[in-house]
Each structure stands twice: as C-alpha cells, then as structure tokens.
C-alpha cells in the first residue's frame, strides 16, 4: 500500500487532534499545562508555609531553574520569571480564572 502524501497525513492529523481536544473538553479533562500550573502554585504555597519560607522557596526555585537551564533557558530570566510567578501566586489568593467554557458545557 502506498504511503499517503504528507499534506493529506497532516490534514488527517489535524482532524484527529481536534477530535481528541473536543473529547477531552467534553470530559472536562485538564491538560498537562493545567495540571502543571496548579502543581507549581501548590509547591510555591507549601514552601511559603514552611518555618523558613525564603529558604524553602529558594530550593524550589533552584531546582526548577536548574532544569530550565539544562533546556537552554537563561538562568537570570528563569529566576526572575519564577519570582514574578511566586509573588503573584502568593499575593493574589487563588490566581486561576474559572474555565467558563468547561462550566457552560457541563451545565448543558
């Protein structure tokens, strides 16, 4: 059997991926990014509840920044971005918006 042309394979992949995303949305299944955001928020808040919150938060930051550096990201930029997120996560309460598209689909 001859292989399908690349353009056709790509078009079929787009359709398959959209179906997967639609099914995930219908099941209200979180994405990897949704899970990662909540996990980071929990880690930051857990560190800030420790006896020495600056030290605990520094350990979280160092571990994350080290892995980002291995991927090629700039250390200073990574540290700065981490601190911006930590400040936002610490001062704003629950920092995530309600996923209205998920709530409206579950009600209907």
MOPAC internal coordinates of N, CA, C and O (Angstrom, degrees):
PM7 1SCF
backbone

  N    0.0000 0     0.00 0     0.00 0    0    0    0
  C    1.4530 1     0.00 0     0.00 0    1    0    0
  C    1.5300 1   108.16 1     0.00 0    2    1    0
  O    1.2310 1   120.35 1   -47.99 1    3    2    1
  N    1.2984 1   116.94 1   132.01 1    3    2    1
  C    1.4697 1   122.08 1  -178.50 1    5    3    2
  C    1.5199 1   110.31 1   -74.20 1    6    5    3
  O    1.2310 1   121.96 1   -33.71 1    7    6    5
  N    1.2918 1   113.85 1   146.29 1    7    6    5
  C    1.4588 1   120.00 1   178.78 1    9    7    6
  C    1.5236 1   110.02 1   -73.38 1   10    9    7
  O    1.2310 1   120.82 1   -38.29 1   11   10    9
  N    1.3292 1   116.04 1   141.71 1   11   10    9
  C    1.4632 1   120.83 1   179.36 1   13   11   10
  C    1.5220 1   109.74 1   -68.96 1   14   13   11
  O    1.2310 1   120.10 1   -29.35 1   15   14   13
  N    1.3116 1   117.42 1   150.65 1   15   14   13
  C    1.4710 1   120.03 1   176.77 1   17   15   14
  C    1.5311 1   110.74 1   -62.14 1   18   17   15
  O    1.2310 1   120.91 1   -30.61 1   19   18   17
  N    1.3174 1   115.87 1   149.39 1   19   18   17
  C    1.4615 1   121.62 1  -176.71 1   21   19   18
  C    1.5291 1   112.02 1   -56.51 1   22   21   19
  O    1.2310 1   120.35 1   139.25 1   23   22   21
  N    1.3069 1   116.94 1   -40.75 1   23   22   21
  C    1.4676 1   121.08 1   179.92 1   25   23   22
  C    1.5289 1   110.39 1   -60.00 1   26   25   23
  O    1.2310 1   120.39 1   137.99 1   27   26   25
  N    1.3238 1   116.85 1   -42.01 1   27   26   25
  C    1.4639 1   121.21 1   179.81 1   29   27   26
  C    1.5317 1   110.52 1   -68.42 1   30   29   27
  O    1.2310 1   120.45 1   136.66 1   31   30   29
  N    1.3332 1   116.75 1   -43.34 1   31   30   29
  C    1.4742 1   120.02 1   178.12 1   33   31   30
  C    1.5260 1   110.53 1   -59.98 1   34   33   31
  O    1.2310 1   120.46 1   136.72 1   35   34   33
  N    1.3307 1   116.72 1   -43.28 1   35   34   33
  C    1.4673 1   120.50 1   179.31 1   37   35   34
  C    1.5206 1   111.60 1   -63.80 1   38   37   35
  O    1.2310 1   120.31 1   138.58 1   39   38   37
  N    1.3221 1   117.02 1   -41.42 1   39   38   37
  C    1.4676 1   121.03 1   178.99 1   41   39   38
  C    1.5254 1   110.63 1   -63.67 1   42   41   39
  O    1.2310 1   120.31 1   138.82 1   43   42   41
  N    1.3211 1   117.02 1   -41.18 1   43   42   41
  C    1.4605 1   120.92 1   178.22 1   45   43   42
  C    1.5298 1   111.01 1   -66.97 1   46   45   43
  O    1.2310 1   120.66 1   143.96 1   47   46   45
  N    1.3294 1   116.35 1   -36.04 1   47   46   45
  C    1.4657 1   120.24 1   178.10 1   49   47   46
  C    1.5312 1   110.78 1   -64.95 1   50   49   47
  O    1.2310 1   120.51 1   141.02 1   51   50   49
  N    1.3212 1   116.64 1   -38.98 1   51   50   49
  C    1.4686 1   120.72 1   177.52 1   53   51   50
  C    1.5273 1   109.94 1   -59.75 1   54   53   51
  O    1.2310 1   120.68 1   136.30 1   55   54   53
  N    1.3155 1   116.30 1   -43.70 1   55   54   53
  C    1.4668 1   120.84 1   179.59 1   57   55   54
  C    1.5290 1   110.35 1   -64.33 1   58   57   55
  O    1.2310 1   120.41 1   134.48 1   59   58   57
  N    1.3442 1   116.82 1   -45.52 1   59   58   57
  C    1.4825 1   120.37 1   179.19 1   61   59   58
  C    1.5186 1   111.04 1   -61.17 1   62   61   59
  O    1.2310 1   120.11 1   134.75 1   63   62   61
  N    1.3309 1   117.39 1   -45.25 1   63   62   61
  C    1.4655 1   120.78 1  -178.74 1   65   63   62
  C    1.5174 1   111.61 1   -63.63 1   66   65   63
  O    1.2310 1   120.52 1   139.88 1   67   66   65
  N    1.3229 1   116.62 1   -40.12 1   67   66   65
  C    1.4658 1   119.35 1   178.11 1   69   67   66
  C    1.5176 1   110.64 1   -63.66 1   70   69   67
  O    1.2310 1   120.42 1   140.68 1   71   70   69
  N    1.3350 1   116.80 1   -39.32 1   71   70   69
  C    1.4610 1   120.61 1   177.49 1   73   71   70
  C    1.5311 1   110.72 1   -62.91 1   74   73   71
  O    1.2310 1   120.38 1   136.97 1   75   74   73
  N    1.3221 1   116.88 1   -43.03 1   75   74   73
  C    1.4715 1   121.07 1   178.19 1   77   75   74
  C    1.5286 1   110.30 1   -61.61 1   78   77   75
  O    1.2310 1   120.26 1   134.60 1   79   78   77
  N    1.3457 1   117.11 1   -45.40 1   79   78   77
  C    1.4712 1   120.16 1   179.18 1   81   79   78
  C    1.5211 1   111.48 1   -63.88 1   82   81   79
  O    1.2310 1   120.14 1   138.75 1   83   82   81
  N    1.3277 1   117.35 1   -41.25 1   83   82   81
  C    1.4628 1   121.20 1   178.73 1   85   83   82
  C    1.5245 1   111.18 1   -62.94 1   86   85   83
  O    1.2310 1   120.63 1   137.23 1   87   86   85
  N    1.3348 1   116.40 1   -42.77 1   87   86   85
  C    1.4606 1   120.18 1   179.16 1   89   87   86
  C    1.5306 1   111.21 1   -65.35 1   90   89   87
  O    1.2310 1   120.55 1   139.14 1   91   90   89
  N    1.3265 1   116.55 1   -40.86 1   91   90   89
  C    1.4622 1   120.49 1   178.42 1   93   91   90
  C    1.5285 1   110.25 1   -63.19 1   94   93   91
  O    1.2310 1   120.43 1   137.45 1   95   94   93
  N    1.3182 1   116.77 1   -42.55 1   95   94   93
  C    1.4649 1   120.69 1   179.21 1   97   95   94
  C    1.5270 1   110.38 1   -64.15 1   98   97   95
  O    1.2310 1   120.45 1   137.39 1   99   98   97
  N    1.3305 1   116.75 1   -42.61 1   99   98   97
  C    1.4616 1   120.82 1   179.78 1  101   99   98
  C    1.5289 1   111.07 1   -62.59 1  102  101   99
  O    1.2310 1   120.70 1   144.90 1  103  102  101
  N    1.3292 1   116.26 1   -35.10 1  103  102  101
  C    1.4693 1   121.05 1   178.80 1  105  103  102
  C    1.5181 1   111.96 1   -85.55 1  106  105  103
  O    1.2310 1   120.76 1   176.73 1  107  106  105
  N    1.3601 1   116.15 1    -3.27 1  107  106  105
  C    1.4610 1   122.55 1  -178.28 1  109  107  106
  C    1.5308 1   110.72 1    59.02 1  110  109  107
  O    1.2310 1   121.25 1  -140.01 1  111  110  109
  N    1.3239 1   115.21 1    39.99 1  111  110  109
  C    1.4559 1   122.16 1  -179.30 1  113  111  110
  C    1.5321 1   108.99 1   -86.24 1  114  113  111
  O    1.2310 1   119.64 1   -53.39 1  115  114  113
  N    1.3454 1   118.29 1   126.61 1  115  114  113
  C    1.4638 1   120.04 1   179.06 1  117  115  114
  C    1.5237 1   111.26 1   -70.02 1  118  117  115
  O    1.2310 1   121.18 1   -25.19 1  119  118  117
  N    1.3261 1   115.35 1   154.81 1  119  118  117
  C    1.4572 1   120.50 1   175.36 1  121  119  118
  C    1.5261 1   109.06 1   -86.26 1  122  121  119
  O    1.2310 1   121.08 1    -7.80 1  123  122  121
  N    1.3156 1   115.55 1   172.20 1  123  122  121
  C    1.4593 1   120.78 1   175.57 1  125  123  122
  C    1.5310 1   109.77 1   -59.82 1  126  125  123
  O    1.2310 1   120.05 1   139.86 1  127  126  125
  N    1.3290 1   117.50 1   -40.14 1  127  126  125
  C    1.4622 1   120.71 1   179.77 1  129  127  126
  C    1.5238 1   111.87 1   -66.24 1  130  129  127
  O    1.2310 1   119.85 1   141.63 1  131  130  129
  N    1.3339 1   117.89 1   -38.37 1  131  130  129
  C    1.4667 1   121.12 1   176.76 1  133  131  130
  C    1.5218 1   110.06 1   -59.81 1  134  133  131
  O    1.2310 1   121.14 1   132.85 1  135  134  133
  N    1.3244 1   115.42 1   -47.15 1  135  134  133
  C    1.4554 1   120.54 1  -179.96 1  137  135  134
  C    1.5305 1   110.99 1   -63.82 1  138  137  135
  O    1.2310 1   120.18 1   136.84 1  139  138  137
  N    1.3296 1   117.26 1   -43.16 1  139  138  137
  C    1.4641 1   121.00 1  -178.20 1  141  139  138
  C    1.5268 1   111.42 1   -64.15 1  142  141  139
  O    1.2310 1   120.23 1   140.65 1  143  142  141
  N    1.3400 1   117.17 1   -39.35 1  143  142  141
  C    1.4705 1   120.06 1   178.74 1  145  143  142
  C    1.5162 1   111.40 1   -61.74 1  146  145  143
  O    1.2310 1   120.77 1   133.12 1  147  146  145
  N    1.3424 1   116.13 1   -46.88 1  147  146  145
  C    1.4639 1   120.13 1  -179.10 1  149  147  146
  C    1.5302 1   110.59 1   -65.87 1  150  149  147
  O    1.2310 1   120.41 1   139.29 1  151  150  149
  N    1.3185 1   116.83 1   -40.71 1  151  150  149
  C    1.4642 1   120.68 1   178.91 1  153  151  150
  C    1.5323 1   111.24 1   -61.76 1  154  153  151
  O    1.2310 1   120.18 1   134.49 1  155  154  153
  N    1.3209 1   117.26 1   -45.51 1  155  154  153
  C    1.4675 1   120.04 1   178.75 1  157  155  154
  C    1.5174 1   110.39 1   -62.49 1  158  157  155
  O    1.2310 1   120.09 1   137.00 1  159  158  157
  N    1.3191 1   117.44 1   -43.00 1  159  158  157
  C    1.4631 1   121.13 1   178.39 1  161  159  158
  C    1.5369 1   110.42 1   -59.16 1  162  161  159
  O    1.2310 1   120.57 1   135.61 1  163  162  161
  N    1.3335 1   116.51 1   -44.39 1  163  162  161
  C    1.4631 1   120.46 1   178.64 1  165  163  162
  C    1.5299 1   111.60 1   -63.98 1  166  165  163
  O    1.2310 1   120.29 1   138.71 1  167  166  165
  N    1.3340 1   117.06 1   -41.29 1  167  166  165
  C    1.4648 1   120.76 1  -179.99 1  169  167  166
  C    1.5322 1   110.87 1   -63.87 1  170  169  167
  O    1.2310 1   120.64 1   136.08 1  171  170  169
  N    1.3136 1   116.38 1   -43.92 1  171  170  169
  C    1.4666 1   120.25 1   179.53 1  173  171  170
  C    1.5197 1   110.36 1   -63.12 1  174  173  171
  O    1.2310 1   120.25 1   133.92 1  175  174  173
  N    1.3171 1   117.12 1   -46.08 1  175  174  173
  C    1.4645 1   119.83 1  -179.59 1  177  175  174
  C    1.5217 1   112.37 1   -66.86 1  178  177  175
  O    1.2310 1   120.10 1   143.60 1  179  178  177
  N    1.3240 1   117.42 1   -36.40 1  179  178  177
  C    1.4629 1   120.16 1   176.71 1  181  179  178
  C    1.5259 1   110.33 1   -65.03 1  182  181  179
  O    1.2310 1   120.25 1   140.04 1  183  182  181
  N    1.3293 1   117.13 1   -39.96 1  183  182  181
  C    1.4680 1   120.70 1   178.47 1  185  183  182
  C    1.5218 1   110.35 1   -64.59 1  186  185  183
  O    1.2310 1   120.13 1   141.05 1  187  186  185
  N    1.3150 1   117.35 1   -38.95 1  187  186  185
  C    1.4626 1   121.00 1  -177.78 1  189  187  186
  C    1.5229 1   112.29 1   -72.71 1  190  189  187
  O    1.2310 1   119.81 1   166.11 1  191  190  189
  N    1.3206 1   117.97 1   -13.89 1  191  190  189
  C    1.4625 1   121.80 1   178.10 1  193  191  190
  C    1.5305 1   112.32 1   -92.34 1  194  193  191
  O    1.2310 1   120.02 1   176.59 1  195  194  193
  N    1.3233 1   117.57 1    -3.41 1  195  194  193
  C    1.4668 1   121.74 1  -179.45 1  197  195  194
  C    1.5269 1   110.84 1   -72.98 1  198  197  195
  O    1.2310 1   121.24 1   -12.34 1  199  198  197
  N    1.3373 1   115.23 1   167.66 1  199  198  197
  C    1.4605 1   121.33 1   178.61 1  201  199  198
  C    1.5226 1   111.46 1   -57.89 1  202  201  199
  O    1.2310 1   120.77 1   136.67 1  203  202  201
  N    1.3267 1   116.14 1   -43.33 1  203  202  201
  C    1.4636 1   122.38 1   177.95 1  205  203  202
  C    1.5269 1   107.75 1  -117.90 1  206  205  203
  O    1.2310 1   120.48 1   -96.33 1  207  206  205
  N    1.3381 1   116.70 1    83.67 1  207  206  205
  C    1.4642 1   120.01 1  -172.43 1  209  207  206
  C    1.5273 1   113.94 1   -62.51 1  210  209  207
  O    1.2310 1   119.85 1   145.56 1  211  210  209
  N    1.3357 1   117.89 1   -34.44 1  211  210  209
  C    1.4697 1   119.34 1  -179.74 1  213  211  210
  C    1.5261 1   111.10 1   -66.15 1  214  213  211
  O    1.2310 1   120.84 1   140.16 1  215  214  213
  N    1.3181 1   116.01 1   -39.84 1  215  214  213
  C    1.4648 1   119.88 1   178.25 1  217  215  214
  C    1.5277 1   110.91 1   -67.26 1  218  217  215
  O    1.2310 1   120.69 1   135.00 1  219  218  217
  N    1.3348 1   116.28 1   -45.00 1  219  218  217
  C    1.4639 1   120.87 1  -179.26 1  221  219  218
  C    1.5338 1   110.60 1   -63.68 1  222  221  219
  O    1.2310 1   120.36 1   136.76 1  223  222  221
  N    1.3266 1   116.91 1   -43.24 1  223  222  221
  C    1.4617 1   120.30 1   178.77 1  225  223  222
  C    1.5276 1   110.49 1   -66.43 1  226  225  223
  O    1.2310 1   120.45 1   144.49 1  227  226  225
  N    1.3382 1   116.75 1   -35.51 1  227  226  225
  C    1.4609 1   121.01 1   176.69 1  229  227  226
  C    1.5191 1   112.22 1   -62.31 1  230  229  227
  O    1.2310 1   120.61 1   142.28 1  231  230  229
  N    1.3355 1   116.44 1   -37.72 1  231  230  229
  C    1.4670 1   119.88 1   177.86 1  233  231  230
  C    1.5251 1   111.25 1   -65.87 1  234  233  231
  O    1.2310 1   120.64 1   137.86 1  235  234  233
  N    1.3250 1   116.38 1   -42.14 1  235  234  233
  C    1.4702 1   120.52 1   177.67 1  237  235  234
  C    1.5218 1   108.97 1   -62.32 1  238  237  235
  O    1.2310 1   120.72 1   131.48 1  239  238  237
  N    1.3411 1   116.23 1   -48.52 1  239  238  237
  C    1.4609 1   121.00 1  -179.98 1  241  239  238
  C    1.5127 1   111.45 1   -58.40 1  242  241  239
  O    1.2310 1   120.34 1   130.85 1  243  242  241
  N    1.3182 1   116.95 1   -49.15 1  243  242  241
  C    1.4631 1   120.40 1  -177.64 1  245  243  242
  C    1.5234 1   111.78 1   -59.30 1  246  245  243
  O    1.2310 1   120.48 1   137.84 1  247  246  245
  N    1.3137 1   116.69 1   -42.16 1  247  246  245
  C    1.4639 1   120.67 1  -179.42 1  249  247  246
  C    1.5249 1   110.88 1   -64.41 1  250  249  247
  O    1.2310 1   120.68 1   134.31 1  251  250  249
  N    1.3226 1   116.30 1   -45.69 1  251  250  249
  C    1.4660 1   120.63 1  -179.36 1  253  251  250
  C    1.5230 1   110.81 1   -66.92 1  254  253  251
  O    1.2310 1   120.38 1   134.27 1  255  254  253
  N    1.3305 1   116.88 1   -45.73 1  255  254  253
  C    1.4645 1   121.06 1  -177.56 1  257  255  254
  C    1.5303 1   110.76 1   -64.71 1  258  257  255
  O    1.2310 1   120.53 1   142.91 1  259  258  257
  N    1.3168 1   116.60 1   -37.09 1  259  258  257
  C    1.4716 1   119.95 1   177.81 1  261  259  258
  C    1.5247 1   111.01 1   -59.46 1  262  261  259
  O    1.2310 1   120.92 1   135.57 1  263  262  261
  N    1.3371 1   115.85 1   -44.43 1  263  262  261
  C    1.4679 1   119.16 1   178.69 1  265  263  262
  C    1.5251 1   111.75 1   -68.18 1  266  265  263
  O    1.2310 1   120.28 1   142.93 1  267  266  265
  N    1.3221 1   117.08 1   -37.07 1  267  266  265
  C    1.4628 1   119.80 1   177.37 1  269  267  266
  C    1.5259 1   110.69 1   -65.74 1  270  269  267
  O    1.2310 1   120.57 1   141.65 1  271  270  269
  N    1.3284 1   116.51 1   -38.35 1  271  270  269
  C    1.4683 1   120.14 1   178.10 1  273  271  270
  C    1.5311 1   110.24 1   -62.21 1  274  273  271
  O    1.2310 1   120.21 1   139.01 1  275  274  273
  N    1.3303 1   117.21 1   -40.99 1  275  274  273
  C    1.4637 1   121.55 1   177.65 1  277  275  274
  C    1.5244 1   111.77 1   -59.58 1  278  277  275
  O    1.2310 1   121.02 1   151.40 1  279  278  277
  N    1.3288 1   115.66 1   -28.60 1  279  278  277
  C    1.4565 1   120.18 1   179.27 1  281  279  278
  C    1.5272 1   111.94 1   -84.34 1  282  281  279
  O    1.2310 1   120.36 1   172.55 1  283  282  281
  N    1.3295 1   116.91 1    -7.45 1  283  282  281
  C    1.4598 1   120.11 1   177.57 1  285  283  282
  C    1.5149 1   114.97 1   108.56 1  286  285  283
  O    1.2310 1   119.69 1  -178.27 1  287  286  285
  N    1.3332 1   118.19 1     1.73 1  287  286  285
  C    1.4551 1   120.63 1   179.91 1  289  287  286
  C    1.5230 1   110.76 1   -78.37 1  290  289  287
  O    1.2310 1   120.64 1   -27.66 1  291  290  289
  N    1.3249 1   116.38 1   152.34 1  291  290  289
  C    1.4552 1   123.04 1   178.93 1  293  291  290
  C    1.5295 1   109.73 1   -72.03 1  294  293  291
  O    1.2310 1   120.66 1   -46.11 1  295  294  293
  N    1.3303 1   116.34 1   133.89 1  295  294  293
  C    1.4623 1   121.82 1  -176.11 1  297  295  294
  C    1.5310 1   111.00 1   -63.08 1  298  297  295
  O    1.2310 1   120.33 1   129.81 1  299  298  297
  N    1.3226 1   116.97 1   -50.19 1  299  298  297
  C    1.4771 1   119.92 1  -177.90 1  301  299  298
  C    1.5234 1   111.68 1   -62.43 1  302  301  299
  O    1.2310 1   120.53 1   137.10 1  303  302  301
  N    1.3254 1   116.60 1   -42.90 1  303  302  301
  C    1.4655 1   120.16 1   178.88 1  305  303  302
  C    1.5302 1   110.16 1   -63.62 1  306  305  303
  O    1.2310 1   120.37 1   139.72 1  307  306  305
  N    1.3192 1   116.90 1   -40.28 1  307  306  305
  C    1.4636 1   121.56 1   179.91 1  309  307  306
  C    1.5267 1   110.51 1   -65.36 1  310  309  307
  O    1.2310 1   120.41 1   135.55 1  311  310  309
  N    1.3273 1   116.82 1   -44.45 1  311  310  309
  C    1.4738 1   120.33 1   178.24 1  313  311  310
  C    1.5235 1   111.23 1   -63.07 1  314  313  311
  O    1.2310 1   120.99 1   136.91 1  315  314  313
  N    1.3152 1   115.72 1   -43.09 1  315  314  313
  C    1.4650 1   119.58 1  -179.71 1  317  315  314
  C    1.5292 1   110.93 1   -62.96 1  318  317  315
  O    1.2310 1   121.05 1   135.38 1  319  318  317
  N    1.3248 1   115.60 1   -44.62 1  319  318  317
  C    1.4614 1   119.27 1   179.63 1  321  319  318
  C    1.5236 1   110.94 1   -65.03 1  322  321  319
  O    1.2310 1   120.08 1   140.06 1  323  322  321
  N    1.3249 1   117.44 1   -39.94 1  323  322  321
  C    1.4662 1   120.78 1   177.61 1  325  323  322
  C    1.5207 1   110.20 1   -59.15 1  326  325  323
  O    1.2310 1   120.59 1   133.38 1  327  326  325
  N    1.3341 1   116.47 1   -46.62 1  327  326  325
  C    1.4692 1   119.97 1  -178.88 1  329  327  326
  C    1.5315 1   111.44 1   -65.19 1  330  329  327
  O    1.2310 1   119.94 1   143.87 1  331  330  329
  N    1.3175 1   117.71 1   -36.13 1  331  330  329
  C    1.4638 1   119.79 1   176.20 1  333  331  330
  C    1.5273 1   110.72 1   -62.51 1  334  333  331
  O    1.2310 1   120.83 1   135.48 1  335  334  333
  N    1.3200 1   116.02 1   -44.52 1  335  334  333
  C    1.4657 1   119.64 1   177.40 1  337  335  334
  C    1.5242 1   111.22 1   -64.44 1  338  337  335
  O    1.2310 1   120.54 1   135.61 1  339  338  337
  N    1.3276 1   116.58 1   -44.39 1  339  338  337
  C    1.4641 1   120.31 1  -179.28 1  341  339  338
  C    1.5241 1   110.37 1   -60.52 1  342  341  339
  O    1.2310 1   120.23 1   137.45 1  343  342  341
  N    1.3256 1   117.17 1   -42.55 1  343  342  341
  C    1.4685 1   120.57 1   178.16 1  345  343  342
  C    1.5252 1   110.57 1   -62.50 1  346  345  343
  O    1.2310 1   120.96 1   134.23 1  347  346  345
  N    1.3276 1   115.76 1   -45.77 1  347  346  345
  C    1.4642 1   119.47 1  -179.19 1  349  347  346
  C    1.5251 1   110.44 1   -64.65 1  350  349  347
  O    1.2310 1   120.46 1   136.02 1  351  350  349
  N    1.3398 1   116.73 1   -43.98 1  351  350  349
  C    1.4553 1   120.32 1  -178.52 1  353  351  350
  C    1.5253 1   111.62 1   -66.73 1  354  353  351
  O    1.2310 1   120.26 1   148.37 1  355  354  353
  N    1.3136 1   117.11 1   -31.63 1  355  354  353
  C    1.4624 1   120.84 1  -177.19 1  357  355  354
  C    1.5279 1   111.77 1   -80.94 1  358  357  355
  O    1.2310 1   119.88 1   142.72 1  359  358  357
  N    1.3102 1   117.83 1   -37.28 1  359  358  357
  C    1.4581 1   119.92 1  -172.13 1  361  359  358
  C    1.5167 1   114.91 1   -93.83 1  362  361  359
  O    1.2310 1   119.76 1   163.50 1  363  362  361
  N    1.3157 1   118.06 1   -16.50 1  363  362  361
  C    1.4672 1   118.42 1  -172.71 1  365  363  362
  C    1.5238 1   113.74 1  -104.07 1  366  365  363
  O    1.2310 1   119.51 1  -167.73 1  367  366  365
  N    1.3140 1   118.55 1    12.27 1  367  366  365
  C    1.4565 1   118.54 1  -176.51 1  369  367  366
  C    1.5104 1   109.57 1    69.99 1  370  369  367
  O    1.2310 1   120.47 1    44.61 1  371  370  369
  N    1.3163 1   116.70 1  -135.39 1  371  370  369
  C    1.4661 1   121.24 1   179.22 1  373  371  370
  C    1.5246 1   107.53 1   -80.65 1  374  373  371
  O    1.2310 1   119.56 1   -68.54 1  375  374  373
  N    1.3456 1   118.45 1   111.46 1  375  374  373
  C    1.4644 1   120.99 1  -168.28 1  377  375  374
  C    1.5258 1   116.04 1   -86.64 1  378  377  375
  O    1.2310 1   119.63 1  -176.84 1  379  378  377
  N    1.3105 1   118.31 1     3.16 1  379  378  377
  C    1.4522 1   119.53 1  -171.87 1  381  379  378
  C    1.5291 1   111.51 1  -101.80 1  382  381  379
  O    1.2310 1   121.84 1   -38.86 1  383  382  381
  N    1.3108 1   114.09 1   141.14 1  383  382  381
  C    1.4611 1   119.69 1   177.55 1  385  383  382
  C    1.5182 1   109.73 1   -78.29 1  386  385  383
  O    1.2310 1   121.48 1   -29.77 1  387  386  385
  N    1.3082 1   114.77 1   150.23 1  387  386  385
  C    1.4535 1   120.69 1   174.35 1  389  387  386
  C    1.5222 1   107.92 1   -66.85 1  390  389  387
  O    1.2310 1   120.26 1   -41.56 1  391  390  389
  N    1.3121 1   117.12 1   138.44 1  391  390  389
  C    1.4620 1   122.62 1   178.25 1  393  391  390
  C    1.5284 1   107.77 1   -87.74 1  394  393  391
  O    1.2310 1   121.64 1   -98.58 1  395  394  393
  N    1.3260 1   114.47 1    81.42 1  395  394  393
  C    1.4678 1   120.30 1  -174.69 1  397  395  394
  C    1.5268 1   112.83 1   -58.21 1  398  397  395
  O    1.2310 1   120.20 1   145.20 1  399  398  397
  N    1.3360 1   117.22 1   -34.80 1  399  398  397
  C    1.4573 1   119.39 1   179.43 1  401  399  398
  C    1.5273 1   111.24 1   -63.09 1  402  401  399
  O    1.2310 1   120.45 1   150.17 1  403  402  401
  N    1.3290 1   116.75 1   -29.83 1  403  402  401
  C    1.4635 1   120.24 1   178.33 1  405  403  402
  C    1.5211 1   109.64 1   -77.19 1  406  405  403
  O    1.2310 1   120.70 1   136.48 1  407  406  405
  N    1.3267 1   116.26 1   -43.52 1  407  406  405
  C    1.4668 1   119.73 1  -179.39 1  409  407  406
  C    1.5165 1   111.72 1   -64.32 1  410  409  407
  O    1.2310 1   119.72 1   138.86 1  411  410  409
  N    1.3351 1   118.13 1   -41.14 1  411  410  409
  C    1.4621 1   120.52 1  -178.23 1  413  411  410
  C    1.5304 1   110.58 1   -68.46 1  414  413  411
  O    1.2310 1   119.95 1   146.12 1  415  414  413
  N    1.3233 1   117.70 1   -33.88 1  415  414  413
  C    1.4698 1   120.24 1   179.59 1  417  415  414
  C    1.5210 1   111.31 1   -71.95 1  418  417  415
  O    1.2310 1   120.26 1   148.53 1  419  418  417
  N    1.3413 1   117.11 1   -31.47 1  419  418  417
  C    1.4555 1   118.93 1  -178.81 1  421  419  418
  C    1.5264 1   111.28 1   -76.94 1  422  421  419
  O    1.2310 1   120.25 1   155.12 1  423  422  421
  N    1.3413 1   117.12 1   -24.88 1  423  422  421
  C    1.4594 1   120.44 1   179.72 1  425  423  422
  C    1.5185 1   111.98 1   -79.28 1  426  425  423
  O    1.2310 1   120.73 1   155.56 1  427  426  425
  N    1.3442 1   116.20 1   -24.44 1  427  426  425
  C    1.4707 1   120.16 1  -173.67 1  429  427  426
  C    1.4462 1   114.14 1   -92.92 1  430  429  427
  O    1.2310 1   120.10 1   180.00 1  431  430  429

